[in-house]
């Protein structure tokens, strides 16, 4: 059995530039009523002249400050993203230089929107191997860099942002906000990968000299199929992790699902029989920020007083791959 691991200093950062639905009306064939009725999103933040590591830097410096540790005390850096600064080096290495440390492992992981929960599992596994570990776990996405600006179906959905925390075997001190990971469950199904994908530029679809950029370089999504699989998969894994831990849905103090869109969130909450007062939603303010969605929502919920000491929180996400995962965290 893996020993307890703690999350501390959860923080988030979003770029200053806000793209409202009214702004989008001037750019693509859409209107605010259409966007809100289908997504629940009113605005999203867009990175201008900022890369994945820049957003990660802002979230990470806040997390380190809140956890009351310095960057040279870190033992590992994990960054979850599908929109890194470059193929090489990974964004975690670029982030390492920006926060002022070196000589420790730094890695990116790509599980799309499930990336943060996948990162939690990797981090707690490292903590089990290295009791002294202090791991910076970040999820940072510049999804706007992979969106076709002429495609209203994806243009309205996604935003940019980053969330971060520090993972360790022990809480740092009583005054540092923290929770422990009670359990994590992860799954994937590669047979459905074509339903949500970005193929262009990969080794199976390389960029050739002089080639015109095509739709394959941007997020391609079969919305109805993704909706169906997302709700079904997240419900299933939530029920599985609750059953494994002998917990009922009624015992969950706050349910924080991936902020994909309001229809997915509400359909999942209905199937899970989660009461509105136990459901956290902030998709209206940030849109779908992919891997950053869950840590942004977690930090936002804490800052808004939606999480109290002693609360049991259920996190769940679903993303391209397909990948999906859930985690129980205890405050």
N, C-alpha and C positions, 0 to 999 in steps of 0.2 A: 504493500500500500504506500502511495506517495504521501510524504509528510505535508503538513499544511504549508501553503505559500500565501503571502500577503500582497495585496495591491495597495500602494500608498501614493499620495500626491496626485491623484487623477486630475488632469487639466485638459483644456482644449483651446484651439486657436482657429479662427477663420479669417480669411483676407478681408480687407476693408471694403473692397468694391462689392456692392450689392446689386444683383440683377433681379428686378421685380417682374411680375407678370405683365405690368403695363409696358415695361421696357421690351419684353419679348413680343408683345403685340406689334411693335414697330419693326421687328426683325424677321418673324416667320408668320405663317398663316395660322394664327391662334388668337384666343382672347382669354381674359382672366376667368370668366365663368367656366369655360371649357377646362382650363388647367386645374382650377380648384375642385371642380366636380369629379375629375378623374384622378387627381394626385393629392389634393389637399395642400399643395405647396403654394405659398404666397410670394416667397423670395428665396434666393440662393446666393451664396457668396462665391465670387469668381477671382481666382488668382491672376493678377496682371504683373508680368515680369517677376514672378515668384515660381520657384521649382518645388518639387516634393520635399527636398531637404530643408528649404526655407521655412515651409509650414511646420515641418517636424521640429525644427530648431525652436520656434516660438512656443510650441506646446511642451517641448522637452525642458526648456529652461524654467517654465512655470512649474512643471512636475518636480524637478529637482529642488526648486525653492520650497515648494510645499512639503516635500518629503524631508527637507532639511539635510540634504547631502550634497556633496560637490561632485562634479563630473569625474574627477580623478579617483573617486571611490567606486565608480562603476566597474563591474567585472564583465559585462556583456551588453551589447546593443542589438535589439531586434526591431526591424521596421517592416510593418505589413503594408504592402502597396502593390498596385498593378500599373502605377504611373510614376516610375522612378525618374530621377534626373536624366539618367542615361542607362544603356545596357551595361556598360562597365565604366567606372566603378559602380558598385551598388550604392543606393542612397544612404544606407546606414554608415558606410565609410565616409561619405561626404558630410553627413551629420556629425560624425565623430570629430572631424576637424573643426567644425563650426562651434561645437560645445567645448572644445579645448581639451580633448583627451586622445590617447593613442595607446597602442600595444595590447588591446583587448579584442576579443572576437566581435565582429560587426557584420550582421547579415540581414538581407531582405528576405521576406517570404511573400508568396503570392497565392492567396486563396480568395481573391476578389473581395466581395463584401463580407465574407466570413473571416477575413485575415486577422482581425484583432483576437478573436476567440482561438483561432489556430495558434496565434502568437502566445496567448496565455498558456496553452498546453505545453508548448515548447519551453516557455520560461519556467513553469513549475517543474518540468522534468529536469531542467538544468539546476534548479534549486535543490532537487533531490540528490543530484550528483555532487553539487558543490554547496555545502551548507553556508559558506560565507558569501554566496552570490548576491549581488545587487544589480539587477538587470533593468536597463531602460527599455521599456516596451512602448513602441510608438506605432500608430497607424496614420499614415499621411497620404493624401490623394489630391492630385490636380486632375480630376476627371475631365474638366473642361478641355484639357489638351488632347483628349481622345473622343471628343464629341463633334459630329458633323453639324456645323452651325445652321445648316439648311434643313436638318431633320427635326421636325417639331416633336416627334414622339420621344426622342432622347434629350433634346435641347432643354425641354421644360423640367426634366426630372432631376438632373444631376447638379451638384455643387461641389466646391472644393473645401478642404479643411483637414485638421489633424487633431488627434487625441493622444495623450501619453500618460504613463504612470511608471512607477518603479516597483519591481517584483522582488521579493526577498523571502527568506525562510522565517524571519521574525519581524514583527512590527517594529518601527524605529523608535518611537516614543509615544507616550499617551496623548501628547498634543498634536501628533501627526494623524491626519485623516487616513483611515485604512480599513480594509476588509480582508477576510481570508477566503480563498477559493475552496469551496466545499466539494465541488465536482465539476468535471468538464466532459462533454461527449462530442465527438466529431464524426462526420460522415462525408462521403463523396460519391459521385456517379458520373464517370467520364463518358458514358454512352450518350448523354444529352448535351454535350458541350457545344454543339452548333446552335443551340437555342439562345445562348448569351455568350458572345465572343468578340475578341479583337484579334483578327488573324494577321493583318498586314504588318510586315516588318519582321515577323518571326521566321525561323529557319525553314519552315514548311511553305512560307509565302514571302520570300525575301524581296527586299527593295532592290530594284535593278537601276543602274545608272541611266538617268533620263526618263525613268518611268513616271507617269502621272499618278499623283496620289488618288486612290480610289476609296470607295466606301469601306473596304476591308480594313483600312487603317483606323477606323472609328468603331465605337461600340455598336454592335449589331445585336438586336434583341427581338425575339418573337414574344411580344408582350403578353398575349393571352396564355400561351403555354408556360411562360415563366411564372405568371401569376398563379396558375394552377399548381405547379410543382413547388413553388415557394411556400404557399399556405399549407399544402399537404405535408411537405418535408419538415417544416418548422413545428407544426402541430405534433407530428409523430415523435420528433426528437425531444420536444418538451415533455410529452407524456412519458417517454422512456426514461429520461433523467429524473423526473419526479418519482416514478415508480421505483427506480433503483435506490433512491434515497428515502423511500417511505414517506413522501411528502405529497400532500394534496394541493391542487391549484388554489384552494381557499387559504392555504397557509403562506402563499406568496404575498409579501407586503408591497412589492413593486415589480411589475413586468416591463422590461425594457427590450423590445424587439428591434431588429434592424429597421432603420427608418427608410424603407424603400419607397412607399407611397401610402396614402391613407387607406386605400381600398384593401391592400394586403394586410396592413396593421389591424384594421377593424375586422376583417374576415377571420384573421388568426385569433384575435381576442375573443370573438364570438364563439368560435369552435372550442377555445380553451375555457370558456365561461369566466373570463376575467372581467371584474367590475371596472367601470370607467375610472373610479378613484384609485385603482391599483394599476393603471396603465399609464406609461409615460410616452408622450408624443411630442416631438419638436421638429418633425419633418416640414411643418409649415414655414419654419424660419431658415432652414439650412438645406432643404432638399435631400436627395440621396447622395451621401458623401462616401459611398462604397465602404472600404475597410474602416474608415474613420467614423462611420455612423455610430457604432456601438459605444466607443470610448467618448465621443462627443456627447452622446445622450446620457451616459453615465455621469460624466463630470457636470453636465448641465443640470441633471436631476439633483445632484448633491448641492450645487450652488443655489438652486431654487428651493431647497429645504424639503424636497420630496423623499429624501432618504434620511432616516433617523438611526441612531445607534441601536443595535439589536435587530434591525430589519433584515429580512431574507429577500434577496433580489434574484430574479431569473433573467438572464441574458440569452438572446437567441438571434441567429443571423443565417442568411442564405445568399449565395452568390454564384457567379460563373464557375463552371467546372463540370457539373454542378458541385458546389461544396456547401455544407451547412453544419452548424454546431450550436451547442447550448452550454451554459455554465450557471451554476448556483453559487452565489457569493453571499457571505454572511458579514454584516456590519456589527 
